Amino acid sequence: MWSALSGWAALAVIFHAGVAVFMLEYVNYIQHYGLSRDITERIAPRHAWESQTRWSRWTLLELPLHPAHHLSPSLPFWQLAPIEGAPILPTGYYGLFWPSLFPPLWKRWIDPRIPTTPRIDPEP
């Protein structure tokens, strides 16, 4: 087995793993950019971005309905639905891929859309 993972095959596996980790973190960045939650705060719809574009929803198995996943993590993806009060991304994930690689463009486009909700202090 080790001989099968030597040379070019090993490089291909390492490259593929690197791309997978990059994509996971990249999508996580898009889903939560500019939104924060205090450790004592309960999860709310305002803590993750949502996209309601059909193409992203259909091809990514409802991944753009991320706030619904946070509020009901055990719900199967086909039962997720848009959540009222969640911040909405201006386009689908495919339309956000390239702009989010360029921070000045990304910030100019997304920063004005970041909701400004007052923090709720936890009860003592």
C-alpha positions in Angstrom: 0.0 0.0 0.0 2.8 2.4 0.9 4.3 2.0 -2.5 1.0 3.0 -4.1 1.1 6.3 -2.2 4.6 7.3 -3.3 5.7 9.8 -5.9 3.0 11.4 -8.0 0.2 9.5 -6.3 1.2 10.9 -2.9 1.4 14.4 -4.3 -2.1 14.0 -5.9 -3.5 12.9 -2.5 -1.8 15.8 -0.6 -3.0 18.3 -3.2 -6.6 17.0 -3.1 -6.6 17.1 0.7 -5.3 20.7 0.6 -8.0 21.8 -1.9 -10.7 20.1 0.3 -9.5 21.9 3.4 -9.3 25.2 1.5 -12.8 24.9 0.2 -14.2 24.0 3.6 -12.7 27.0 5.2 -13.5 29.2 2.3 -17.2 28.4 2.4 -17.1 28.8 6.2 -15.6 32.3 5.7 -18.4 33.3 3.2 -21.1 31.9 5.6 -20.0 33.8 8.6 -18.1 36.9 7.3 -18.7 40.0 9.4 -21.1 38.3 11.8 -20.2 37.7 15.4 -21.6 35.9 18.4 -20.6 36.2 22.0 -19.9 32.8 23.5 -22.7 33.4 26.0 -25.2 34.2 23.2 -27.7 31.6 21.9 -27.5 30.9 18.2 -29.8 33.1 16.2 -30.6 33.6 12.5 -28.4 36.7 12.4 -25.2 34.6 13.1 -24.9 33.2 9.6 -25.5 34.4 6.0 -28.2 32.9 3.9 -28.5 32.7 0.1 -31.9 31.9 -1.5 -30.6 31.5 -5.1 -32.1 28.4 -6.6 -29.0 27.2 -8.4 -26.8 27.3 -5.3 -29.5 25.7 -3.2 -30.1 22.9 -5.7 -26.5 22.1 -6.6 -25.1 22.5 -3.0 -27.8 20.5 -1.3 -29.3 23.5 0.6 -25.9 24.5 1.9 -26.8 28.2 1.4 -29.6 27.8 4.0 -26.9 27.9 6.7 -28.8 29.7 9.4 -31.5 26.9 9.3 -28.7 24.4 9.8 -27.4 26.3 12.9 -30.9 26.5 14.4 -31.8 22.8 13.6 -28.5 20.9 13.1 -30.1 17.5 13.1 -32.7 18.3 10.4 -32.0 16.6 7.0 -30.9 19.0 4.3 -34.1 18.5 2.2 -36.2 19.8 5.1 -34.2 23.0 5.6 -36.1 26.2 4.8 -35.2 29.9 4.6 -35.2 31.6 8.0 -36.8 35.0 8.6 -34.3 37.5 10.0 -31.2 35.9 8.6 -28.8 38.2 6.7 -29.1 37.6 2.9 -26.1 37.3 0.6 -26.4 39.4 -2.6 -26.0 36.4 -4.8 -25.4 32.6 -4.7 -22.2 30.9 -3.6 -21.0 30.6 -7.2 -21.3 34.3 -7.6 -19.4 34.9 -4.4 -16.5 32.6 -5.1 -14.2 35.1 -7.0 -15.1 38.3 -5.3 -14.3 36.9 -1.9 -10.8 36.1 -3.0 -10.1 39.8 -3.4 -10.5 41.4 0.0 -10.9 45.1 -1.2 -13.7 44.1 -3.6 -15.3 41.7 -1.1 -15.4 44.3 1.7 -16.7 47.0 -0.5 -19.5 44.7 -1.7 -20.4 42.9 1.6 -19.6 45.3 4.4 -22.6 47.6 3.7 -24.9 44.5 4.0 -23.6 43.4 7.4 -26.6 43.8 9.8 -26.0 46.2 12.7 -28.0 44.6 15.4 -27.4 45.5 19.0 -25.8 42.9 21.2 -28.0 41.4 23.8 -26.3 41.0 27.1 -26.9 37.6 28.7 -29.0 37.5 31.8 -27.0 37.2 35.0 
